[in-house]
């Protein structure tokens, strides 16, 4: 029986005589290009097993260790199938970090490694594709953002890492897109959730505003070097979409009114520079 058929028919994995064998095969196929096997079956089964508290500490730590290694498998490739392994491993790590916030069963060393790896992954990922025809969601930037959000929410997150997290987001905003287009699958929205997690961990309004100004300056530097190039317009689109999304999240949550005003000022300037 194939793994796909086995997972389709599987009602209660906990009752299997050799659950470790199934977990091993799921990990081996975590980056399958079959979207049903990868997304609908393997990822969902991991979610039910982990969040449902059906696995031992040893099993969870093994899954986490394998997925942490997977995060950097063939990192730097821009249009190969390796992105599915990295991206869906990121989602499973996020599940485990979420689970461990309540259970506190994973070793501190492994959690610290997970937090640092989540920042590093988002910085290094080069394949920015969202939906891939015939293979489903790659969505590495969105999944990486989900992972970093969970890492920041974890009690072991060190606030001293906040600057690195901001740098990772900025790198994502200015990444050279694999598809030679701006982001089209709500990647900017997912990056905003990282900002909300950082706020909960105590990042200051002034620090975030200084960072927003750095983003504006980096975009201006591209314009000064390239003028109204296609690259400039794509990067401008990503900056504007991110700042709009962030502004409205702050507005909805009635938070940081001064930063809201400052973001509007930046957006107004970007508009005037292009259209007035």
ABEGO torsion letter per residue (X at the ends): XBAAAAAAABABAAABABAAAAAAAAAAAAABABAAAAAAAAAAAAAAAAAAGABBAAAAAAAAAAAAAAAABGBGBAABAAAAAAAAAAAAAAAAAAAAAAAGABBAAAAAAAAAAAAAAAAABABABBBBBGAEBAGAAAAAAAAAAAAAABAABBAAAAAAAAAAAAAAAABBBAAGBBBAAGAAAAAAAAAAAAAAAGBBAAAAAAAAAAAAAAAAAAAAAAEBBAAAAAAAAAAAAAAAAAAAAAAAAGBGAAAAAAAAAAAAAAAAAAAX
